Amino acid sequence: MSWELLLWLLALCALVALVVQLLRFLRADGDLTLMWAEWQGRRPEWELTDMVIWVTGASSGIGEELAYQLSKLGVSLVLSARRVQELERVKRRCLENGNLKEKDILILPLDLTDRSSHEAATKVVLQEFGKIDILVNNAGRSQRSLGVDTSLDVFKELIELNYLGTVSLTLCVLPHMIERKQGKIVTVNSLLGIISAPLSTGYCASKHALRGFFNCLRAELATYPGIVVSNICPGPVQSNIVKNSLIGDVQKTVGVDTDQSHKMATSRCVRLMLISMANDLKEVWIADQPFLLITYLWQYMPTWAWWLTNKLGKKRIENFKNGLDADISYFKAWKTKHD
Ligand SMILES: NC(=O)c1ccc[n+]([C@@H]2O[C@H](COP(=O)([O-])OP(=O)(O)OC[C@H]3O[C@@H](n4cnc5c(N)ncnc54)[C@H](O)[C@@H]3O)[C@@H](O)[C@H]2O)c1
């Protein structure tokens, strides 16, 4: 074989490898660090056992699914939200399908906006289990209304709940982690804590604030390498978030279920969250396409990203005004299925 042919063959192989990697990248449903951790990293089944894990917003959606997946790992669970009956339902399912016993799950009712209750709640967990290894700040609420049609009370409520409530609970738990020089603070943020979209002015503001707070906190805790501060940033995921979203008035929510088949399955999002926790990742992006690509674009080419955001944003508003899920139909063909 001539040298020239050999070189052509090598170049062809390199091209095929590049195309394969590009296709993999396009089909990924997490950022590259997360995908690497899923492929080569530590398994949640090895890393997260024997831990005390406190999950807020455990009565529905991502928090509920997190409780189910954690209950299979042999941890001690603290389940918090406002509705005790719903938490009891989640606890029953954890006991039926997981590896935990009654004494391993504590139901701890908590309203995140009632900041005066956070210190006492933290004491209850410490009295019950003696330590808190992971705090999962998951409880939160979204918004579906144009900024111009939204009362100031809605912005206030979203900041009180998503931002101040989360910060307050974290500040109650943090001294305990500092004393032990270890722990993980895992906050379910959103891609909307990085990028922006119409109909979510107040929600985006609260999640951007949260990301700023936790990124600074992580820098301040650099002298405690055993304390991990992690931002989980999902794109659209199946849950009750849209149904519970505030519309222009703080007393009003969307209130109805819309088709969610285009969104990532809750179980897949939670599995990737567990991989992130097992590998101490600082920030992860979890989303199907096109949301991941749009986020990369925001990161590297903001001006182009704005062009695309404005195009998709028009569709988002149109969908919502037609009574559909705001994100339902821009790029159905891109959707990747993992479940
Ligand atoms: N589902 C998505 O598409 C998506 C995308 C990005 C980020 N998130 C984030 O994920 C987190 C979980 O949301 P979800 O999608 O599971 O929605 P969800 O509505 O199904 O669950 C929200 C949970 O938060 C709890 N909660 C609400 N207000 C509370 C309060 N005042 N005090 C205590 N608990 C309260 C609810 O009871 C519920 O358990 C939120 O922080 C949300 O911003 C969701």
PDBQT file of the ligand as one rigid body, heavy atoms in Angstrom, charges set to zero:
ROOT
HETATM    1  N1  LIG A 401     -39.664  20.484  35.915  1.00  0.00    +0.000 N 
HETATM    2  C1  LIG A 401     -38.889  21.313  35.218  1.00  0.00    +0.000 C 
HETATM    3  O1  LIG A 401     -39.046  21.471  34.006  1.00  0.00    +0.000 OA
HETATM    4  C2  LIG A 401     -37.780  22.052  35.926  1.00  0.00    +0.000 A 
HETATM    5  C3  LIG A 401     -36.764  22.595  35.142  1.00  0.00    +0.000 A 
HETATM    6  C4  LIG A 401     -35.739  23.276  35.770  1.00  0.00    +0.000 A 
HETATM    7  C5  LIG A 401     -35.725  23.396  37.143  1.00  0.00    +0.000 A 
HETATM    8  N2  LIG A 401     -36.728  22.861  37.877  1.00  0.00    +0.000 N 
HETATM    9  C6  LIG A 401     -36.677  23.036  39.342  1.00  0.00    +0.000 C 
HETATM   10  O2  LIG A 401     -36.877  21.788  39.962  1.00  0.00    +0.000 OA
HETATM   11  C7  LIG A 401     -37.367  21.998  41.277  1.00  0.00    +0.000 C 
HETATM   12  C8  LIG A 401     -38.511  21.024  41.532  1.00  0.00    +0.000 C 
HETATM   13  O3  LIG A 401     -39.607  21.360  40.707  1.00  0.00    +0.000 OA
HETATM   14  P1  LIG A 401     -40.531  20.281  39.981  1.00  0.00    +0.000 P 
HETATM   15  O4  LIG A 401     -40.323  20.431  38.540  1.00  0.00    +0.000 OA
HETATM   16  O5  LIG A 401     -40.386  18.962  40.577  1.00  0.00    +0.000 OA
HETATM   17  O6  LIG A 401     -41.972  20.916  40.300  1.00  0.00    +0.000 OA
HETATM   18  P2  LIG A 401     -43.169  20.394  41.199  1.00  0.00    +0.000 P 
HETATM   19  O7  LIG A 401     -44.169  21.509  41.221  1.00  0.00    +0.000 OA
HETATM   20  O8  LIG A 401     -43.633  19.065  40.727  1.00  0.00    +0.000 OA
HETATM   21  O9  LIG A 401     -42.515  20.228  42.647  1.00  0.00    +0.000 OA
HETATM   22  C9  LIG A 401     -42.172  21.351  43.429  1.00  0.00    +0.000 C 
HETATM   23  C10 LIG A 401     -42.018  20.930  44.880  1.00  0.00    +0.000 C 
HETATM   24  O10 LIG A 401     -41.705  22.100  45.660  1.00  0.00    +0.000 OA
HETATM   25  C11 LIG A 401     -42.612  22.161  46.741  1.00  0.00    +0.000 C 
HETATM   26  N3  LIG A 401     -42.859  23.527  47.199  1.00  0.00    +0.000 N 
HETATM   27  C12 LIG A 401     -43.433  24.548  46.515  1.00  0.00    +0.000 A 
HETATM   28  N4  LIG A 401     -43.552  25.619  47.309  1.00  0.00    +0.000 NA
HETATM   29  C13 LIG A 401     -43.050  25.279  48.527  1.00  0.00    +0.000 A 
HETATM   30  C14 LIG A 401     -42.891  25.943  49.770  1.00  0.00    +0.000 A 
HETATM   31  N5  LIG A 401     -43.325  27.198  49.949  1.00  0.00    +0.000 N 
HETATM   32  N6  LIG A 401     -42.311  25.279  50.777  1.00  0.00    +0.000 NA
HETATM   33  C15 LIG A 401     -41.886  24.011  50.642  1.00  0.00    +0.000 A 
HETATM   34  N7  LIG A 401     -42.021  23.321  49.509  1.00  0.00    +0.000 NA
HETATM   35  C16 LIG A 401     -42.596  23.945  48.453  1.00  0.00    +0.000 A 
HETATM   36  C17 LIG A 401     -43.887  21.528  46.208  1.00  0.00    +0.000 C 
HETATM   37  O11 LIG A 401     -44.751  21.132  47.263  1.00  0.00    +0.000 OA
HETATM   38  C18 LIG A 401     -43.296  20.345  45.470  1.00  0.00    +0.000 C 
HETATM   39  O12 LIG A 401     -42.993  19.309  46.361  1.00  0.00    +0.000 OA
HETATM   40  C19 LIG A 401     -37.761  23.464  41.358  1.00  0.00    +0.000 C 
HETATM   41  O13 LIG A 401     -36.773  24.168  42.070  1.00  0.00    +0.000 OA
HETATM   42  C20 LIG A 401     -37.762  23.911  39.913  1.00  0.00    +0.000 C 
HETATM   43  O14 LIG A 401     -37.477  25.277  39.774  1.00  0.00    +0.000 OA
HETATM   44  C21 LIG A 401     -37.749  22.187  37.309  1.00  0.00    +0.000 A 
ENDROOT
TORSDOF 0
